Amino acid sequence: MQAGKHNAHQEHAASYYAATRNDSQEWPELAGEHQADVCVIGGGFTGLNTAINLADGGYKVILLEANRIGWGASGRNGGQLIRGIGHDTSQFARWIGEEGVRELDLMGLEAVQLVRERVARFAIDCDLTWGYCDLATRQRHLAGFEEELEHLASLSYEHEVRLVPREEIHTVVGSDRYIGGMIDMGSGHLHPLNLALGEARAAQGLGVALFEQSRVTHIDYGQRVEVTTAHGRVSADYLVIGCNAYLNELNPELGGKVLPAGSYILATEVLEKRLRQRMLPQNMAVCDQNVALDYYRLSADGRLLFGGACNYSGRDPRDIKAFMLPKLLRVFPELAGTAIEFQWGGMIGIGANRLPQIGRLKQHPNVFYAQAYSGHGVNATHMAGKLLAEAIRGESRGFDLFASVPHITFPGGPALRSPLLALGMLWHRMKDLL
């Protein structure tokens, strides 16, 4: 992820993922003058996968990361790999038609397959585990699951999906908070930082030049794009901006369309096997359907990773553990007194309509971007990387569909974006109580 303002070098957040990373590779800082076919800004899943796809096509690619590879949301998210792109894609039919909406939905399924294929092709050790369950706390959630089952059938979804009634929900999660669920064996969970680091190794092996601690300070747009850092410069035919929630003011046009929102995770100590098997008997990732959602799963070494509490205020809580622990204990009160060994947070990028923003700048058609994954970034970023590379190579039906959907700029500039959205989300949270 690429931030736009600060000059200090930053290491990975002090997360469980950083403590259990399986690759200590560091890449150099950019220095001097460089030439490339494509310059990619951002060392998260978007940038890495765009670079891999372009390198596969013979392009010379330079990737610049402001901090460390996987420093942003790509390396510190909940690790849930869930089907789907966007929320309520039917709302986009007015721009792309019903067939276009169907194609978006199919890409939401393909996106998970892209991760599966990436892990297999490069033998990436990232604890990839299949099995996921949506959890219901309201009757309307159950009705939504039934509609989703029908929709997935209409898309010929190839993986097992089934409803879980109240009387069987304890076979998935050992908590009394839920009245049912929907299992999807085509979704799952993984160690996101190790996935990002594995993809960085893969990109390097394909000839991509990666540079860390190389914050972009200025972009000169033109027939060739000039990208400047503190100690170097890249000249390229094409530019890809993949900074998402950490774009800041690097490009105000794009920054105005994405709102950084905080999400936070706790990792417990390693739990006893009996306790793990009672809490998550099938080792699935799970997520409830509330606006202020809870999502959680077990790590490969037997910890509970519990996340959620999307914060739209623009301010992180002073004490993440104090903020998140009551939420965890409402789900698993038996964990009272259990040690919390890691606590961390980060920013996800949210757009007004919750559809990933994938396109090119109108005034600068050789500048491409992808952002605003709204909580589905692990899979959607991989699809974005495919579509961006296809568009740069000359043609992409999928890219054109995404680029056809307009995205509003949040009103009021950076100072008012977060408070306005916080008010809107408060209304939706109140509806969760009804």
Secondary structure, 3 states (H helix, E strand, C coil): CCCCCCCCCCCCCCCHHHHCCCCCCCCCCCCEEEEEEEEEECCCHHHHHHHHHHHHCCCCEEEECCCCCCCCHHHCCCCEECCCCCCCHHHHHHHHHHHHHHHHHHHHHHHHHHHHHHHHHCCCCCCCEEEEEEEECCHHHHHHHHHHHHHHHHCCCCCCEEEECHHHHHHCCCCCCCCEEEEEEEEEECCHHHHHHHHHHHHHHCCCEEECCCCEEEEECCCCEEEEECCEEEEEEEEEECCHHHCCCCCHHHHCCCEEEEEEEEEECCCCHHHHHHHCCCCCEEEECCCCCEEEEECCCCCEEEEEEEECCCCCCCCHHHHHHHHHHHHCHHHCCCCEEEEEEEEEEECCCCCCEEEECCCCCCEEEEECCCCCHHHHHHHHHHHHHHHHHCCCHHHHHHHHCCCCCCCCHHHHHHHHHHHHHHHHHHHHCC
